[in-house]
């Protein structure tokens, strides 16, 4: 395909020859088909991908609008369509525009008018193709091979991802500990699948209180509740045609679980305060670091929602059970942070490898990534500085308490962000005598978010919580 390519579909020999000559002189690569059968052969058999299709409306072997409706979904590249007709009518023009035609012109059409339409349609098609190519390049980052690892467990996950990206599944549950890559797997499922050109919408169910979570999911109409000054399109509606990723779905309240189940089964829902049902086509990916099956048995999660979501299940392995994956992950993260920071770390010394392989990695791949980022940023040469790994057994500096209203946290690399977060929460809980409401207020967060982080870091509060 050249930079400007044009397919002409015209059964009038003189007109077809004249238009062909005209646009070849203007630098277009031109193909001319005198009927729809020939046009079909050019587009599908020869796999030619013109930027623009200029077609008569009525051909000897059929109507060009019917042809466009049939052929457009089969084209692999975007093309703009311009229609010419000797006896146009309103229904035809309306249908042409509904099908995505760029222009609908009546014969006789002077070449000056046609040139304007062709030039404009060509620019539009080229811009659209550039956008599609850029999007595809971004999406290539999320092929199944993006789930890195040489262990049998990692290979099993990749094999499952290969299969899932080839089938139109409606729902899937991802299990696994915090930091094992549930977000990455969701992006692979979306961007390597059939819905890649449509939205991927992500929501952490533990990050919002129940009232805000309902509004975020389902949207609301103006006046639905105090402060609802205008209409808000919920995330389910925004994800129409694409994928909705519900992370930490185990933290969702039971009444919202029931409403979500109904929306998934009916494929429609109402905004808060709304009367009209909105139809949606959404692929649901749900994830939790908790055991949802056990939560169902204990009555903490709805069994009907779990069974509806778990059409497929995918459990991601913890890093401590697949340590051989370190051989691929560590160089990968070193290269990533070299590129971001301008560092030139090339070698991972033996003592660094020994520490990396001996660690249990409770934070899994996320913890590993944070550790490597710190080491690369503090590196002074080509060797990864083992001193900055700061893994257990290396006696990192400890934070110091300054007063009842403040904390002193070292910024010397001895603590990563999760360590700091955990320490702040533990200290605040102790100072508030494990009163969850008071601790949440002191930290400027919600009870739901605080409880999620307590579970995330495994902070012992049983028997102390108030």
Residue pairs with C-beta under 8 A, 6 or more apart in sequence:
1 29
1 48
1 49
1 50
1 51
1 77
2 28
2 29
3 126
4 27
4 28
4 29
4 51
4 52
4 122
5 28
5 29
5 30
5 31
5 48
5 49
5 50
5 51
5 52
6 23
6 28
6 29
6 30
6 31
6 50
6 51
6 52
6 53
6 54
6 118
7 30
7 31
7 32
7 33
7 39
7 42
7 43
7 48
7 50
7 52
7 53
7 54
7 79
8 16
8 19
8 20
8 23
8 30
8 31
8 32
8 33
8 54
8 55
9 33
9 35
9 36
9 39
9 53
9 54
9 55
9 56
9 59
9 64
10 16
10 19
10 32
10 33
10 34
10 54
10 55
10 56
10 84
11 34
11 35
11 56
11 59
11 60
12 56
13 34
16 32
16 34
17 32
19 54
19 114
20 30
20 32
22 111
23 30
23 118
24 30
26 115
31 42
31 48
31 50
33 39
33 41
33 42
35 59
35 60
35 61
36 59
36 61
36 62
36 64
36 67
37 61
39 55
39 67
39 71
40 67
40 71
42 48
43 71
43 74
43 75
44 71
44 74
47 76
49 75
49 76
49 77
49 79
50 79
51 79
51 80
51 122
51 125
51 126
51 129
52 79
52 80
52 81
52 82
52 118
52 121
52 122
52 125
53 68
53 79
53 80
53 81
53 82
54 82
54 84
54 118
55 64
55 67
55 68
55 81
55 82
55 83
55 84
56 64
56 83
56 84
56 85
57 63
57 64
57 65
57 83
57 84
57 85
57 86
57 88
57 92
58 64
58 85
59 67
64 83
65 83
65 92
65 95
65 96
65 99
68 81
68 96
68 99
68 101
69 99
72 99
72 100
77 129
77 132
78 125
78 128
78 129
78 132
79 125
80 102
80 121
80 122
80 124
80 125
81 96
81 99
81 100
81 101
81 102
82 101
82 102
82 103
82 104
82 105
82 117
82 118
82 121
83 96
83 101
83 103
83 104
83 105
84 105
84 106
84 107
84 109
85 92
85 104
85 105
85 106
85 107
86 106
86 107
88 104
88 106
92 104
93 104
96 104
97 104
102 117
102 120
102 121
102 124
103 117
103 121
105 113
105 114
105 117
132 197
135 196
135 197
138 191
139 191
139 192
139 196
141 191
142 184
142 187
142 188
142 190
142 191
142 192
143 188
143 192
144 158
144 161
144 162
144 165
144 188
144 192
145 158
146 184
146 188
147 154
147 157
147 158
147 161
147 181
147 184
147 185
147 188
148 154
148 325
148 328
148 329
148 332
149 155
149 157
149 322
149 324
149 325
149 328
149 329
150 324
150 325
150 327
150 328
151 317
151 322
151 323
151 324
151 325
152 322
153 317
153 321
153 322
154 317
154 322
154 325
157 185
157 314
157 316
157 317
160 314
161 185
161 188
161 189
161 192
161 314
164 172
164 189
164 193
164 312
164 314
165 188
165 189
165 192
165 193
166 193
168 194
168 283
169 283
169 311
169 312
170 264
170 283
170 284
170 311
171 264
171 283
171 284
171 285
171 286
171 308
171 309
171 310
171 311
171 312
172 189
172 284
172 285
172 286
172 309
172 310
172 311
172 312
172 313
172 314
173 286
173 287
173 288
173 292
173 306
173 309
173 310
173 312
173 313
173 314
174 182
174 185
174 186
174 285
174 286
174 287
174 313
174 314
174 315
174 316
175 287
175 288
175 289
175 291
175 292
175 313
175 314
175 315
175 316
176 182
176 287
176 289
176 315
176 316
176 317
176 318
177 289
177 316
177 318
177 364
178 289
178 363
178 364
178 366
178 456
179 363
179 364
179 365
179 366
179 367
180 316
180 317
180 318
180 319
180 364
180 365
181 316
181 364
181 365
182 247
182 287
182 316
183 202
183 245
183 247
185 314
185 316
186 200
186 202
186 243
186 245
186 285
186 287
187 200
189 243
189 285
190 196
190 200
190 242
190 243
190 245
190 283
190 285
191 200
195 241
195 242
195 243
195 283
198 239
198 240
198 241
198 242
198 243
199 238
199 239
199 240
199 241
199 242
199 243
200 239
200 242
200 243
200 245
201 235
201 238
201 239
201 242
201 243
201 244
201 245
202 245
202 247
203 213
203 216
203 217
203 235
203 244
203 245
203 246
203 247
204 247
204 248
205 213
205 246
205 247
205 248
205 249
205 250
205 251
205 252
206 247
206 248
206 251
206 448
206 449
206 451
206 452
207 248
207 448
207 449
207 452
208 216
208 446
208 448
209 446
209 447
209 448
210 253
210 256
210 448
211 225
213 252
213 253
213 256
214 256
214 259
214 272
215 224
215 225
215 228
215 232
215 234
215 272
216 234
216 235
217 234
217 235
217 236
217 256
217 260
218 234
218 236
218 259
218 263
218 269
218 270
218 271
218 272
219 231
219 232
219 233
219 234
219 236
219 237
219 271
219 272
219 274
220 228
220 231
220 232
220 234
220 271
220 272
220 273
220 274
221 228
221 231
221 271
221 272
221 273
221 274
222 228
222 229
222 230
222 231
222 273
223 273
224 271
224 272
224 273
224 274
225 272
225 273
228 272
228 273
231 271
232 271
233 271
234 269
234 271
235 244
236 244
236 263
236 269
236 280
236 282
237 271
237 278
237 280
239 280
239 282
240 280
240 281
240 282
241 281
241 282
242 282
242 283
243 282
243 283
243 284
243 285
244 282
244 283
244 284
244 285
245 285
245 286
245 287
246 252
246 284
246 285
246 286
246 287
247 287
247 288
248 287
248 288
248 289
248 452
249 286
249 287
249 288
249 292
249 309
250 288
250 290
250 292
250 295
250 300
250 301
251 288
251 448
251 451
251 452
252 260
254 302
257 301
257 302
257 305
258 302
258 305
259 269
260 305
261 302
261 304
261 305
261 308
262 269
263 269
263 280
264 282
264 284
264 308
264 309
265 308
267 279
267 280
267 281
267 282
268 277
268 278
268 279
268 280
269 277
269 278
269 280
270 276
270 277
270 278
271 278
284 309
286 309
289 456
290 455
292 301
292 306
292 310
293 306
295 301
296 302
296 303
296 306
318 361
318 364
319 325
319 326
319 361
319 364
319 365
319 367
319 368
320 360
320 361
320 362
323 357
326 356
326 357
326 368
329 365
329 368
330 348
330 356
330 368
330 372
331 348
333 368
333 369
333 372
333 373
333 376
334 345
334 348
334 372
334 376
334 384
337 343
337 345
337 372
337 373
337 376
337 377
338 344
338 345
338 376
341 376
341 377
343 376
343 377
343 379
344 381
344 382
345 375
345 376
345 379
345 382
345 383
345 384
346 382
346 383
347 382
347 383
347 384
348 356
348 383
348 384
349 383
349 384
349 386
351 386
352 375
352 384
352 385
352 386
352 389
355 386
355 389
355 391
355 394
356 368
356 389
356 391
358 391
359 391
359 392
361 367
361 368
363 370
363 418
367 416
367 418
370 416
370 417
370 418
371 389
371 390
371 391
371 416
372 384
374 388
374 390
374 413
374 416
375 384
375 385
375 386
375 388
375 389
376 384
378 385
378 388
378 413
379 385
379 388
388 413
390 396
390 413
390 414
390 415
390 416
396 414
396 415
397 410
397 412
397 414
397 415
399 407
399 408
399 409
399 410
399 415
399 420
399 423
400 408
401 407
401 408
401 427
402 408
404 431
407 423
407 424
407 427
409 415
409 420
409 423
409 424
415 423
418 457
421 453
421 457
422 457
422 459
424 443
425 439
425 443
425 450
425 453
425 454
425 457
425 459
426 459
428 439
428 442
428 443
429 439
429 454
429 459
429 461
429 464
431 442
432 438
432 439
432 442
433 466
434 461
434 464
434 465
434 466
435 466
436 447
436 450
436 451
436 465
436 466
437 447
439 450
440 446
440 447
440 449
440 450
443 450
453 459
454 461
